[in-house]
């Protein structure tokens, strides 16, 4: 059962299509786990449809109308997919799910698989794994860090998070995630900007180990 969810403002922006594609991906993965948020998004989309109907009509070309009909025709396919397992949204990067991945060790029990990074800019989409009982270094954030738990769970200074939970950290948050002792924790993580490692250990990692450094992403 999920206990941490996107707030209504995030869900509204997601429903309106005004969030970045990678942020939207994280929300979509959470929705696969969470009936409560799926129902909230459905209500928001229904309200958006009513408001749209109230707008003044504008003549459109026949070509545009045909394209809209084509999208409606395939809408049912996307609805069926919404009932599939959460990792179906990541199949472009993870055709075998969480099996046979080449994890890159970052620090003791912390590993990563980079899914996508930009040619320019600082964001990154990745899987993060903390081995059972492992602790990640204390770190803060220069931008939002969006996390969805895919397997296992972890705790930090703010709470305890289980499979399907959706967590956003920003510049006001510093934390040291620790995986549950009985199972590896695997999360989908979208970083809008690099993290800032804290304390003597963090500074040592920044300098000598290149934690969260750039690596070639998986092909999607």
C-alpha positions in Angstrom: 0.0 0.0 0.0 1.4 3.4 -1.0 1.5 6.1 1.7 3.4 8.9 -0.1 1.8 10.5 -3.2 2.2 13.5 -5.5 0.3 16.4 -4.1 -2.8 17.8 -5.9 -0.8 20.6 -7.5 1.6 18.0 -9.1 -1.3 15.9 -10.2 -3.1 18.9 -11.8 0.1 19.9 -13.7 0.5 16.2 -14.8 -3.2 16.1 -16.0 -2.7 19.4 -17.9 0.5 18.1 -19.5 2.7 20.9 -18.2 5.4 18.9 -16.5 8.5 17.6 -18.2 8.4 14.2 -19.8 10.7 12.5 -17.3 8.8 14.0 -14.3 5.6 12.8 -16.0 7.1 9.3 -16.3 7.7 9.2 -12.5 4.1 10.3 -11.9 2.9 7.7 -14.4 4.8 4.9 -12.7 3.4 5.9 -9.3 -0.1 5.8 -10.8 0.4 2.2 -11.7 0.6 1.4 -8.0 -1.9 3.9 -6.7 -5.6 3.7 -7.3 -6.3 6.8 -5.2 -4.1 9.0 -7.4 -5.5 7.4 -10.6 -9.0 8.4 -9.5 -7.9 11.9 -8.7 -6.2 12.3 -12.1 -9.4 11.0 -13.8 -11.5 13.5 -11.9 -9.1 16.3 -12.9 -9.2 15.2 -16.6 -13.0 15.1 -16.5 -13.1 18.6 -15.1 -10.7 19.7 -17.7 -13.0 18.3 -20.4 -16.0 20.2 -19.0 -14.0 23.4 -18.9 -12.8 22.8 -22.5 -16.4 22.4 -23.7 -17.2 25.9 -22.2 -14.6 27.5 -24.4 -15.8 29.4 -27.6 -15.7 27.2 -30.6 -13.1 27.8 -33.3 -13.2 26.5 -36.9 -10.5 23.8 -37.5 -9.2 22.2 -40.7 -10.4 18.7 -41.8 -6.8 17.4 -41.4 -6.7 18.4 -37.7 -10.1 16.8 -37.1 -8.8 13.5 -38.7 -5.7 13.5 -36.5 -7.9 13.9 -33.4 -10.1 11.0 -34.4 -7.0 8.9 -34.9 -5.8 9.7 -31.4 -9.2 8.8 -30.0 -9.2 5.5 -31.8 -6.0 4.5 -30.1 -7.0 5.8 -26.7 -8.4 2.5 -25.6 -4.9 0.9 -26.1 -3.4 3.3 -23.6 -6.2 2.6 -21.1 -5.5 -1.1 -21.3 -1.8 -0.4 -20.7 -2.6 1.6 -17.6 -3.7 -1.7 -15.9 -0.3 -3.3 -16.7 2.6 -3.6 -14.2 4.5 -0.4 -13.3 7.7 -1.5 -15.1 5.9 -1.7 -18.4 6.4 2.1 -18.6 10.2 1.5 -18.5 10.3 -1.4 -21.1 12.2 0.8 -23.6 15.1 0.9 -21.2 14.4 -2.3 -19.3 13.2 -5.0 -21.7 13.9 -7.7 -19.0 12.6 -5.7 -16.1 15.0 -5.5 -13.2 16.9 -8.6 -14.3 20.3 -8.7 -15.9 21.2 -5.0 -15.3 24.7 -3.7 -15.3 24.8 -1.9 -12.0 27.6 0.7 -11.5 28.8 0.8 -7.9 28.9 4.3 -6.5 29.7 3.8 -2.9 29.7 0.5 -0.8 26.1 -0.7 -1.0 24.9 2.0 -3.4 24.7 1.3 -7.2 23.2 3.0 -10.2 22.0 2.3 -13.8 21.8 5.5 -15.8 18.8 5.4 -18.2 19.1 8.8 -19.8 21.1 12.0 -19.6 21.0 15.1 -21.8 23.6 16.1 -24.3 23.7 19.4 -22.4 22.3 20.2 -19.0 22.4 18.5 -15.6 19.3 16.3 -15.3 19.5 12.6 -15.2 17.0 9.6 -15.2 18.3 6.6 -13.4 17.7 3.5 -11.3 19.3 3.7 -7.8 19.9 0.5 -5.8 20.8 0.4 -2.1 21.6 -3.1 -1.1 19.8 -4.5 1.9 20.7 -2.6 5.0 22.9 -0.2 3.1 23.0 3.6 3.7 23.5 6.2 1.0 25.7 9.2 1.8 24.1 12.3 3.3 23.2 14.7 0.5 21.2 17.8 -0.3 19.7 19.0 -3.6 20.3 21.8 -6.1 17.0 21.0 -7.8 14.1 18.6 -7.3 14.8 14.9 -6.9 11.8 12.8 -7.8 11.8 9.2 -6.5 9.5 6.2 -7.0 10.2 3.0 -5.1 10.1 0.0 -7.4 11.2 -2.7 -5.1 11.8 -3.0 -1.3 11.9 0.2 0.6 14.0 2.7 2.5 13.8 5.2 5.4 15.3 8.6 5.9 15.0 11.6 8.2 11.5 12.3 7.0 9.8 8.9 6.8 9.6 5.3 5.8 8.9 4.5 2.1 7.6 1.4 0.5 6.9 0.0 -3.0 5.0 2.6 -5.1 5.7 5.6 -2.8 6.4 8.9 -4.6 8.9 11.3 -2.9 10.0 14.8 -4.0 13.1 16.4 -2.3 14.3 19.8 -3.1 16.9 22.4 -1.9 15.3 22.4 1.6 15.9 18.7 2.1 19.0 16.8 3.2 18.7 13.1 3.9 20.6 9.8 4.2 18.4 7.0 2.8 18.8 3.6 4.3 17.4 0.4 2.7 15.3 -2.1 4.7 17.5 -4.8 6.1 15.8 -7.8 4.4 15.7 -6.6 0.8 17.5 -4.5 -1.8 15.8 -1.2 -2.4 15.5 -0.1 -6.1 14.1 3.3 -7.1 13.4 5.2 -10.2 15.0 8.6 -9.8 14.8 11.8 -11.8 17.2 14.5 -10.8 16.6 18.0 -12.2 20.1 19.0 -11.0 23.1 17.3 -9.4 23.0 16.5 -5.7 25.3 18.1 -3.2 27.1 15.5 -1.0 27.5 16.7 2.6 30.1 16.2 5.3 33.7 14.9 5.2 32.7 11.6 3.6 30.6 13.3 1.0 33.3 15.7 0.0 35.8 12.8 -0.3 33.4 11.0 -2.6 32.8 14.1 -4.7 36.5 14.5 -5.2 37.8 10.9 -5.6 34.9 8.6 -6.5 32.8 10.7 -8.9 29.6 9.7 -7.2 26.6 10.5 -9.5 29.1 11.2 -12.2 28.1 11.0 -15.9 27.9 7.6 -17.5 26.6 6.5 -20.8 22.9 5.8 -20.4 20.9 2.8 -21.6 19.5 3.1 -25.0 15.7 3.6 -25.0 
